[in-house]
Amino acid sequence: MEASLQTDLRYLKGVGEKRASLYAKLGLFTLEDLLRHYPRNYIDHSAPFPISAAPFGENCAVRARVVSKSGEQRIRKGLSLFKVLVTDGSADLYLTFFNARYTVSALKTEEEYLFYGRMGGKFTRREMASPLVISPEGEEAFSPVYPLTEGLTSRSVGANIRQALSLLEGRIPETLPPALRERFGLCGLEEALRCVHLPPSAGALEQARRRLIFEELFVLALALTRLKQHSGQTTGAPMRPAELSGFERLLPFSLTGAQRRAIGECFADLAGPRPMNRLVQGDVGSGKTMVAAAAVWFAAQNGYQSALMVPTEILAEQHFSTLSRLFEGSGLKVALLTGSVRAAQRELLLRELRQGDISLLIGTHALIQSGVDFHRLGLVVTDEQHRFGVSQRTALSQKGEAPHVLVLSATPIPRTLAFIIYGDLDISVIDELPAGRKSIKTYLIDPPKRQRACGFIRKYLDEGYQAYIVCPLVEQGEETAPGLLAAQEYAEQLSAREFAGYRVGLLHGRMKGAEKDSVMARFASGEIQLLVATTVIEVGVDVPNAVVMMIENAERFGLSQLHQLRGRVGRGEAQSHCILVSETPSPRLRAICRTNDGFAIAEEDLKLRGPGDFFGTRQHGLPRLKIADMAGDMELVRTTQDAAAWLLREDPELSAPENRALGGQVLQMLQKVTTG
């Protein structure tokens, strides 16, 4: 049997059941999967740094000779440590390895190796933790560094990839049509795959990466454009226009100009022939909920029900409280459905929903469960979109006949990025905060000033206010980097020392949903004075009494994430404060101290760190990109959008012979997008 891209990985020599199961953990099953498993980095062997000149805090390669190795030191159950001293003649370097008996035993004293990792320590004592070790024999110009799982090494993955490339030589079909490759100056697929894994030179690697990045962004742009085109069916909830003044009479305040603009765009969509599919994005506190409320009111004027889905019970309860008060006396009935609703109450609620007595149903994922049936669903609203994938939005929409969809996001996203992330949605931006809202004062301090900061927090707690302290880890041992604070241990320490006598609570993502909701409810009621938490509070309840936040190891977070966290305070009338604690006070951290403008921060974050910080590990329900970086490759993002529009004008169904392979890739991408 001749090998093809779809051949099982077990066809390769050396890949038995055990290694195949390790590859399966990475989502790799076929030769194509393996060849599309791109290096996350490369080590350039041509110019290793002298130890004495290696830049602090950066990943770099040094060539050094092993001087001595220590025996195994057991730190605790499941964690052992090894120390190795190496030198290059100009300086010594102290290496620390964790749970790496095999790696350390393979090192031979007086032998020379290439060590790659983050240079740390001090000027007088240079250190590197858990470096990658490369033997000098058989070095190539670049060593690829692959995403791995325990039991696999970059060397073993590279050997399997070389074997796959050899087996498939001359048999890797091209996916991009010749006219497109010529138009945009792209090399062939087989050449690109070979060069990205075995780069003969920096120039060849750049050409290969450009081709593969172009292809990935191009397929995504085609898929999202097709999704938008095919979502253009006639709405099952046709509506007549209504005057905004009717809604404004319900409000105890005036709308901002940006809110009026967003509401106007929603009203135009709702009265149009196709279902609304709109994203309203705006900064924390910009008033997105009122835009959603206006759309709910508009739907009700036309006899339609609305559903509002949010990620947590406490947030659902908050929206229920706000919108019940807003619509009181208007004839709109608002109801709440979460996992905590008791059976008898739930049965009554579902009956009223089927009869059409409920105008707006607010809830969590409970809304998409079977048995939740609407009489006449016309509008679906999802809040905090980065917690919901496209599939969940679709599941809720299927409760009606092609209802209108409104998505709210408190993550400001630069317009250059928004099309890729929300390719199937039209976009409204609220770039104006309500009058009278105070800016949050933000400070950057180093760890020695932590005690003063704790005193500052105690002063506010003594005045009856509340505060947050945010940590990057849940518990110690998740990462080996020194100096990282973990919420569990830190909460215990603070309760016993700095905040002894105060009511300290703990919140993190590993808690069960009910436990998290209970902690947030106790914080919202004032029972907890100081909440020690991880980033789980990014999407949290509105606690106007919380006026101080301290974020530990602030350098570990992206600017947009820091801004989201900071937005948990400043919800009331009192002046609020955010304290960033970091041993490395970088320009990017100083940037967030200068402005409260989420869109300006998002632009800065995009330049500095890329889009991962906006979306965490998943990009708003879209499939994870394998090689493209939408920040670094922004020029190609725009180019591929233009290229997708051009090709779909030429061949809307991608049915031409030269476009069929591409059409297959687009279908696969559409399947990933719509299944979340």
Summary of the structure (lengths in Angstrom):
residues: 676
radius of gyration: 27.8
end to end distance: 35.7
largest distance: 84.4
contacts: 2205
relative contact order: 0.09
helix: 41%
strand: 19%
